Amino acid sequence: MATYRDIQDYIKLHHGYSVKSCWIADIKEQVGLSPRKAPNRHGIQRVHPCPQDKKAVIVDAMRALGMIG
């Protein structure tokens, strides 16, 4: 399975910008994968959910890296 860094590197290479790891975790939850538990996370509410305009890019990167079908 691809790591958060693999996803970030893929998006940086193909789209030219960086994404936050918390955005990746948000998308992983939405598609049914279990994200890793951040040691500094308090509670279940996300402080920085993924913006709508970045969701498709992250999902495409996950597909390209074989994480989802």
Backbone as XML, in Angstrom:
<?xml version="1.0"?>
<chain id="A" units="angstrom">
  <residue number="1" name="MET">
    <atom name="N" x="0.840" y="-1.178" z="0.000"/>
    <atom name="CA" x="0.000" y="0.000" z="0.000"/>
    <atom name="C" x="0.887" y="1.243" z="0.000"/>
  </residue>
  <residue number="2" name="ALA">
    <atom name="N" x="0.475" y="2.239" z="-0.736"/>
    <atom name="CA" x="1.224" y="3.488" z="-0.837"/>
    <atom name="C" x="1.158" y="4.260" z="0.481"/>
  </residue>
  <residue number="3" name="THR">
    <atom name="N" x="2.214" y="4.982" z="0.765"/>
    <atom name="CA" x="2.265" y="5.800" z="1.977"/>
    <atom name="C" x="1.729" y="7.204" z="1.682"/>
  </residue>
  <residue number="4" name="TYR">
    <atom name="N" x="1.529" y="7.962" z="2.749"/>
    <atom name="CA" x="1.090" y="9.350" z="2.588"/>
    <atom name="C" x="2.111" y="10.120" z="1.755"/>
  </residue>
  <residue number="5" name="ARG">
    <atom name="N" x="3.402" y="9.869" z="1.988"/>
    <atom name="CA" x="4.468" y="10.551" z="1.246"/>
    <atom name="C" x="4.403" y="10.185" z="-0.244"/>
  </residue>
  <residue number="6" name="ASP">
    <atom name="N" x="4.097" y="8.920" z="-0.559"/>
    <atom name="CA" x="3.958" y="8.507" z="-1.961"/>
    <atom name="C" x="2.843" y="9.290" z="-2.648"/>
  </residue>
  <residue number="7" name="ILE">
    <atom name="N" x="1.725" y="9.450" z="-1.952"/>
    <atom name="CA" x="0.600" y="10.198" z="-2.512"/>
    <atom name="C" x="0.979" y="11.658" z="-2.696"/>
  </residue>
  <residue number="8" name="GLN">
    <atom name="N" x="1.627" y="12.240" z="-1.694"/>
    <atom name="CA" x="2.040" y="13.641" z="-1.800"/>
    <atom name="C" x="3.034" y="13.843" z="-2.941"/>
  </residue>
  <residue number="9" name="ASP">
    <atom name="N" x="3.995" y="12.936" z="-3.091"/>
    <atom name="CA" x="4.979" y="13.040" z="-4.168"/>
    <atom name="C" x="4.318" y="12.901" z="-5.537"/>
  </residue>
  <residue number="10" name="TYR">
    <atom name="N" x="3.369" y="11.973" z="-5.663"/>
    <atom name="CA" x="2.660" y="11.777" z="-6.929"/>
    <atom name="C" x="1.910" y="13.048" z="-7.329"/>
  </residue>
  <residue number="11" name="ILE">
    <atom name="N" x="1.202" y="13.634" z="-6.380"/>
    <atom name="CA" x="0.430" y="14.843" z="-6.681"/>
    <atom name="C" x="1.361" y="16.005" z="-7.007"/>
  </residue>
  <residue number="12" name="LYS">
    <atom name="N" x="2.466" y="16.136" z="-6.292"/>
    <atom name="CA" x="3.437" y="17.200" z="-6.556"/>
    <atom name="C" x="4.017" y="17.055" z="-7.963"/>
  </residue>
  <residue number="13" name="LEU">
    <atom name="N" x="4.323" y="15.830" z="-8.359"/>
    <atom name="CA" x="4.903" y="15.576" z="-9.670"/>
    <atom name="C" x="3.908" y="15.819" z="-10.804"/>
  </residue>
  <residue number="14" name="HIS">
    <atom name="N" x="2.669" y="15.350" z="-10.642"/>
    <atom name="CA" x="1.693" y="15.417" z="-11.728"/>
    <atom name="C" x="0.835" y="16.675" z="-11.732"/>
  </residue>
  <residue number="15" name="HIS">
    <atom name="N" x="0.703" y="17.338" z="-10.580"/>
    <atom name="CA" x="-0.192" y="18.502" z="-10.503"/>
    <atom name="C" x="0.520" y="19.775" z="-10.057"/>
  </residue>
  <residue number="16" name="GLY">
    <atom name="N" x="1.725" y="19.648" z="-9.530"/>
    <atom name="CA" x="2.530" y="20.813" z="-9.207"/>
    <atom name="C" x="2.228" y="21.501" z="-7.890"/>
  </residue>
  <residue number="17" name="TYR">
    <atom name="N" x="1.482" y="20.869" z="-7.003"/>
    <atom name="CA" x="1.247" y="21.459" z="-5.687"/>
    <atom name="C" x="1.240" y="20.375" z="-4.627"/>
  </residue>
  <residue number="18" name="SER">
    <atom name="N" x="1.344" y="20.792" z="-3.384"/>
    <atom name="CA" x="1.400" y="19.861" z="-2.257"/>
    <atom name="C" x="0.043" y="19.756" z="-1.579"/>
  </residue>
  <residue number="19" name="VAL">
    <atom name="N" x="-0.220" y="18.595" z="-1.008"/>
    <atom name="CA" x="-1.440" y="18.390" z="-0.230"/>
    <atom name="C" x="-1.040" y="18.030" z="1.194"/>
  </residue>
  <residue number="20" name="LYS">
    <atom name="N" x="-1.908" y="18.356" z="2.138"/>
    <atom name="CA" x="-1.653" y="18.053" z="3.541"/>
    <atom name="C" x="-1.988" y="16.593" z="3.830"/>
  </residue>
  <residue number="21" name="SER">
    <atom name="N" x="-1.255" y="16.027" z="4.772"/>
    <atom name="CA" x="-1.523" y="14.634" z="5.138"/>
    <atom name="C" x="-2.906" y="14.491" z="5.777"/>
  </residue>
  <residue number="22" name="CYS">
    <atom name="N" x="-3.393" y="15.534" z="6.442"/>
    <atom name="CA" x="-4.728" y="15.450" z="7.038"/>
    <atom name="C" x="-5.802" y="15.388" z="5.944"/>
  </residue>
  <residue number="23" name="TRP">
    <atom name="N" x="-5.541" y="15.975" z="4.784"/>
    <atom name="CA" x="-6.479" y="15.872" z="3.663"/>
    <atom name="C" x="-6.522" y="14.434" z="3.148"/>
  </residue>
  <residue number="24" name="ILE">
    <atom name="N" x="-5.357" y="13.801" z="3.094"/>
    <atom name="CA" x="-5.281" y="12.410" z="2.648"/>
    <atom name="C" x="-6.035" y="11.511" z="3.628"/>
  </residue>
  <residue number="25" name="ALA">
    <atom name="N" x="-5.849" y="11.733" z="4.915"/>
    <atom name="CA" x="-6.557" y="10.944" z="5.929"/>
    <atom name="C" x="-8.063" y="11.123" z="5.805"/>
  </residue>
  <residue number="26" name="ASP">
    <atom name="N" x="-8.510" y="12.337" z="5.530"/>
    <atom name="CA" x="-9.939" y="12.611" z="5.359"/>
    <atom name="C" x="-10.491" y="11.826" z="4.176"/>
  </residue>
  <residue number="27" name="ILE">
    <atom name="N" x="-9.793" y="11.816" z="3.070"/>
    <atom name="CA" x="-10.238" y="11.088" z="1.874"/>
    <atom name="C" x="-10.200" y="9.581" z="2.128"/>
  </residue>
  <residue number="28" name="LYS">
    <atom name="N" x="-9.162" y="9.093" z="2.831"/>
    <atom name="CA" x="-9.101" y="7.662" z="3.137"/>
    <atom name="C" x="-10.328" y="7.225" z="3.921"/>
  </residue>
  <residue number="29" name="GLU">
    <atom name="N" x="-10.759" y="8.027" z="4.877"/>
    <atom name="CA" x="-11.972" y="7.695" z="5.629"/>
    <atom name="C" x="-13.193" y="7.694" z="4.719"/>
  </residue>
  <residue number="30" name="GLN">
    <atom name="N" x="-13.271" y="8.639" z="3.803"/>
    <atom name="CA" x="-14.427" y="8.749" z="2.913"/>
    <atom name="C" x="-14.547" y="7.574" z="1.956"/>
  </residue>
  <residue number="31" name="VAL">
    <atom name="N" x="-13.403" y="7.010" z="1.537"/>
    <atom name="CA" x="-13.454" y="5.879" z="0.602"/>
    <atom name="C" x="-13.424" y="4.525" z="1.312"/>
  </residue>
  <residue number="32" name="GLY">
    <atom name="N" x="-13.411" y="4.536" z="2.644"/>
    <atom name="CA" x="-13.513" y="3.292" z="3.394"/>
    <atom name="C" x="-12.200" y="2.675" z="3.831"/>
  </residue>
  <residue number="33" name="LEU">
    <atom name="N" x="-11.096" y="3.369" z="3.663"/>
    <atom name="CA" x="-9.813" y="2.884" z="4.153"/>
    <atom name="C" x="-9.588" y="3.451" z="5.548"/>
  </residue>
  <residue number="34" name="SER">
    <atom name="N" x="-8.838" y="2.753" z="6.363"/>
    <atom name="CA" x="-8.603" y="3.264" z="7.708"/>
    <atom name="C" x="-7.307" y="4.071" z="7.738"/>
  </residue>
  <residue number="35" name="PRO">
    <atom name="N" x="-7.414" y="5.365" z="8.036"/>
    <atom name="CA" x="-6.202" y="6.185" z="8.121"/>
    <atom name="C" x="-5.444" y="5.893" z="9.406"/>
  </residue>
  <residue number="36" name="ARG">
    <atom name="N" x="-4.173" y="6.234" z="9.406"/>
    <atom name="CA" x="-3.404" y="6.047" z="10.630"/>
    <atom name="C" x="-3.841" y="7.088" z="11.662"/>
  </residue>
  <residue number="37" name="LYS">
    <atom name="N" x="-3.659" y="6.768" z="12.918"/>
    <atom name="CA" x="-4.044" y="7.663" z="14.004"/>
    <atom name="C" x="-2.903" y="8.627" z="14.279"/>
  </residue>
  <residue number="38" name="ALA">
    <atom name="N" x="-3.145" y="9.914" z="14.095"/>
    <atom name="CA" x="-2.125" y="10.921" z="14.359"/>
    <atom name="C" x="-1.931" y="11.061" z="15.871"/>
  </residue>
  <residue number="39" name="PRO">
    <atom name="N" x="-0.696" y="11.097" z="16.332"/>
    <atom name="CA" x="-0.462" y="11.179" z="17.771"/>
    <atom name="C" x="-0.928" y="12.501" z="18.385"/>
  </residue>
  <residue number="40" name="ASN">
    <atom name="N" x="-1.054" y="13.536" z="17.583"/>
    <atom name="CA" x="-1.460" y="14.836" z="18.108"/>
    <atom name="C" x="-2.943" y="15.133" z="17.874"/>
  </residue>
  <residue number="41" name="ARG">
    <atom name="N" x="-3.697" y="14.151" z="17.434"/>
    <atom name="CA" x="-5.118" y="14.367" z="17.159"/>
    <atom name="C" x="-5.929" y="14.236" z="18.443"/>
  </residue>
  <residue number="42" name="HIS">
    <atom name="N" x="-6.788" y="15.207" z="18.663"/>
    <atom name="CA" x="-7.647" y="15.219" z="19.845"/>
    <atom name="C" x="-9.087" y="15.139" z="19.380"/>
  </residue>
  <residue number="43" name="GLY">
    <atom name="N" x="-9.786" y="14.092" z="19.773"/>
    <atom name="CA" x="-11.181" y="13.949" z="19.397"/>
    <atom name="C" x="-11.341" y="13.357" z="18.008"/>
  </residue>
  <residue number="44" name="ILE">
    <atom name="N" x="-12.593" y="13.372" z="17.523"/>
    <atom name="CA" x="-12.874" y="12.767" z="16.226"/>
    <atom name="C" x="-13.192" y="13.797" z="15.146"/>
  </residue>
  <residue number="45" name="GLN">
    <atom name="N" x="-13.356" y="15.057" z="15.527"/>
    <atom name="CA" x="-13.644" y="16.120" z="14.561"/>
    <atom name="C" x="-12.356" y="16.541" z="13.854"/>
  </residue>
  <residue number="46" name="ARG">
    <atom name="N" x="-12.380" y="16.581" z="12.531"/>
    <atom name="CA" x="-11.210" y="17.026" z="11.770"/>
    <atom name="C" x="-11.099" y="18.545" z="11.810"/>
  </residue>
  <residue number="47" name="VAL">
    <atom name="N" x="-9.913" y="19.029" z="12.111"/>
    <atom name="CA" x="-9.671" y="20.470" z="12.137"/>
    <atom name="C" x="-9.530" y="20.989" z="10.713"/>
  </residue>
  <residue number="48" name="HIS">
    <atom name="N" x="-8.881" y="20.208" z="9.854"/>
    <atom name="CA" x="-8.646" y="20.604" z="8.468"/>
    <atom name="C" x="-9.160" y="19.529" z="7.515"/>
  </residue>
  <residue number="49" name="PRO">
    <atom name="N" x="-10.464" y="19.491" z="7.238"/>
    <atom name="CA" x="-10.964" y="18.518" z="6.262"/>
    <atom name="C" x="-10.476" y="18.893" z="4.860"/>
  </residue>
  <residue number="50" name="CYS">
    <atom name="N" x="-10.502" y="17.933" z="3.979"/>
    <atom name="CA" x="-10.019" y="18.146" z="2.617"/>
    <atom name="C" x="-10.946" y="19.105" z="1.860"/>
  </residue>
  <residue number="51" name="PRO">
    <atom name="N" x="-10.377" y="20.123" z="1.205"/>
    <atom name="CA" x="-11.199" y="21.033" z="0.399"/>
    <atom name="C" x="-11.796" y="20.304" z="-0.806"/>
  </residue>
  <residue number="52" name="GLN">
    <atom name="N" x="-12.964" y="20.726" z="-1.227"/>
    <atom name="CA" x="-13.664" y="20.092" z="-2.352"/>
    <atom name="C" x="-12.802" y="20.044" z="-3.613"/>
  </residue>
  <residue number="53" name="ASP">
    <atom name="N" x="-12.054" y="21.096" z="-3.895"/>
    <atom name="CA" x="-11.284" y="21.148" z="-5.141"/>
    <atom name="C" x="-10.067" y="20.225" z="-5.146"/>
  </residue>
  <residue number="54" name="LYS">
    <atom name="N" x="-9.696" y="19.665" z="-4.015"/>
    <atom name="CA" x="-8.543" y="18.752" z="-3.939"/>
    <atom name="C" x="-8.952" y="17.289" z="-3.854"/>
  </residue>
  <residue number="55" name="LYS">
    <atom name="N" x="-10.224" y="17.017" z="-3.594"/>
    <atom name="CA" x="-10.665" y="15.630" z="-3.398"/>
    <atom name="C" x="-10.415" y="14.760" z="-4.618"/>
  </residue>
  <residue number="56" name="ALA">
    <atom name="N" x="-10.785" y="15.233" z="-5.790"/>
    <atom name="CA" x="-10.630" y="14.427" z="-7.007"/>
    <atom name="C" x="-9.165" y="14.106" z="-7.284"/>
  </residue>
  <residue number="57" name="VAL">
    <atom name="N" x="-8.285" y="15.043" z="-7.020"/>
    <atom name="CA" x="-6.855" y="14.834" z="-7.262"/>
    <atom name="C" x="-6.303" y="13.752" z="-6.337"/>
  </residue>
  <residue number="58" name="ILE">
    <atom name="N" x="-6.709" y="13.786" z="-5.078"/>
    <atom name="CA" x="-6.224" y="12.790" z="-4.118"/>
    <atom name="C" x="-6.780" y="11.407" z="-4.454"/>
  </residue>
  <residue number="59" name="VAL">
    <atom name="N" x="-8.054" y="11.339" z="-4.811"/>
    <atom name="CA" x="-8.652" y="10.054" z="-5.196"/>
    <atom name="C" x="-7.967" y="9.501" z="-6.440"/>
  </residue>
  <residue number="60" name="ASP">
    <atom name="N" x="-7.687" y="10.352" z="-7.422"/>
    <atom name="CA" x="-6.979" y="9.906" z="-8.631"/>
    <atom name="C" x="-5.591" y="9.377" z="-8.295"/>
  </residue>
  <residue number="61" name="ALA">
    <atom name="N" x="-4.899" y="10.040" z="-7.376"/>
    <atom name="CA" x="-3.577" y="9.577" z="-6.971"/>
    <atom name="C" x="-3.664" y="8.226" z="-6.277"/>
  </residue>
  <residue number="62" name="MET">
    <atom name="N" x="-4.681" y="8.033" z="-5.452"/>
    <atom name="CA" x="-4.871" y="6.736" z="-4.788"/>
    <atom name="C" x="-5.155" y="5.637" z="-5.803"/>
  </residue>
  <residue number="63" name="ARG">
    <atom name="N" x="-5.944" y="5.956" z="-6.816"/>
    <atom name="CA" x="-6.205" y="4.966" z="-7.873"/>
    <atom name="C" x="-4.928" y="4.638" z="-8.631"/>
  </residue>
  <residue number="64" name="ALA">
    <atom name="N" x="-4.165" y="5.654" z="-8.992"/>
    <atom name="CA" x="-2.937" y="5.442" z="-9.750"/>
    <atom name="C" x="-1.919" y="4.626" z="-8.959"/>
  </residue>
  <residue number="65" name="LEU">
    <atom name="N" x="-1.927" y="4.754" z="-7.649"/>
    <atom name="CA" x="-0.983" y="4.013" z="-6.799"/>
    <atom name="C" x="-1.544" y="2.680" z="-6.321"/>
  </residue>
  <residue number="66" name="GLY">
    <atom name="N" x="-2.735" y="2.315" z="-6.799"/>
    <atom name="CA" x="-3.296" y="1.001" z="-6.513"/>
    <atom name="C" x="-3.939" y="0.837" z="-5.140"/>
  </residue>
  <residue number="67" name="MET">
    <atom name="N" x="-4.275" y="1.929" z="-4.492"/>
    <atom name="CA" x="-4.886" y="1.849" z="-3.163"/>
    <atom name="C" x="-6.387" y="1.563" z="-3.240"/>
  </residue>
  <residue number="68" name="ILE">
    <atom name="N" x="-7.037" y="2.077" z="-4.280"/>
    <atom name="CA" x="-8.462" y="1.861" z="-4.473"/>
    <atom name="C" x="-8.713" y="1.481" z="-5.924"/>
  </residue>
  <residue number="69" name="GLY">
    <atom name="N" x="-9.843" y="0.855" z="-6.165"/>
    <atom name="CA" x="-10.169" y="0.383" z="-7.512"/>
    <atom name="C" x="-10.865" y="1.333" z="-8.389"/>
  </residue>
</chain>
